[in-house]
Amino acid sequence: MQADGPRACRFGRRWYLNNESWHPSVPPFGEMKCILCWCVSGETHCQRQECPPAACASPARRDNPCCAKCRAPDAPPETVRDATAEAWSR
């Protein structure tokens, strides 16, 4: 038996059309923005975003959370806000 057209893909509880791409959602982590999946004739294919190696001692992830980049030598270090400590200090 032949299908009338390209088949869709099922990923988790959702269906995706042929040639459609998406970032998978994996409970309890949520959407995996560094992974891209796509549907090809009823088969799901997924791949993690490939990143070039950072050529510095302390790379930053400001522009792209999936890939680290080196900061400019005169750039201030990134600060990370601790929401838990902030909530307790109120």
C-alpha positions in Angstrom: 0.0 0.0 0.0 1.4 3.4 -1.0 0.8 6.7 0.7 -0.7 9.6 -1.2 2.1 11.9 -0.2 4.9 12.4 2.3 4.3 11.1 5.7 4.2 13.2 8.9 6.3 12.5 12.0 5.2 12.0 15.6 7.5 13.4 18.3 6.2 13.1 21.8 2.5 14.0 21.7 2.8 16.2 18.6 2.7 15.6 14.8 5.0 17.4 12.4 4.6 17.7 8.6 7.2 16.5 6.2 10.1 19.0 6.0 8.9 20.8 9.2 11.6 21.5 11.8 11.3 22.2 15.5 13.2 22.4 18.8 12.1 19.4 20.9 10.6 19.9 24.3 11.8 17.4 26.9 10.1 17.3 30.3 11.2 18.5 32.8 13.8 20.5 31.0 11.5 22.3 28.5 12.4 23.4 25.0 15.9 22.3 23.9 17.0 25.3 21.9 20.4 23.8 21.1 18.8 20.8 19.3 17.0 21.0 16.0 14.7 18.2 14.8 13.1 17.8 11.4 10.7 15.4 9.7 11.8 13.6 6.5 9.2 11.2 5.0 7.9 10.0 8.3 11.2 9.8 10.1 12.3 12.2 12.8 16.0 13.3 12.7 17.6 15.5 15.5 21.0 17.1 15.8 22.7 19.2 18.4 24.0 22.5 17.1 27.7 22.2 16.4 29.9 24.8 17.9 33.5 25.6 17.1 35.8 25.3 20.1 36.4 28.5 22.0 40.0 29.6 21.9 40.1 31.4 25.2 40.3 30.5 28.9 36.8 31.9 30.0 34.3 32.0 27.1 31.0 33.7 27.4 27.6 32.6 26.0 26.0 36.1 25.6 24.9 36.1 22.0 24.3 32.4 21.5 23.4 30.3 24.6 24.4 27.1 22.7 27.9 28.1 21.7 30.6 29.9 23.7 32.5 32.8 22.3 35.5 34.7 23.6 34.9 38.0 25.2 36.8 41.1 23.9 39.8 41.7 26.1 38.4 45.0 27.4 34.8 43.7 28.1 33.7 43.4 31.7 33.1 39.9 33.1 29.5 38.7 33.0 27.6 38.9 36.2 25.1 36.2 37.2 22.2 37.2 39.4 21.3 34.7 42.1 17.5 35.0 42.4 17.5 32.8 45.5 19.9 35.0 47.4 18.0 38.1 46.2 14.7 36.7 47.5 16.2 35.9 50.9 17.7 39.3 51.3 14.3 41.1 51.1 
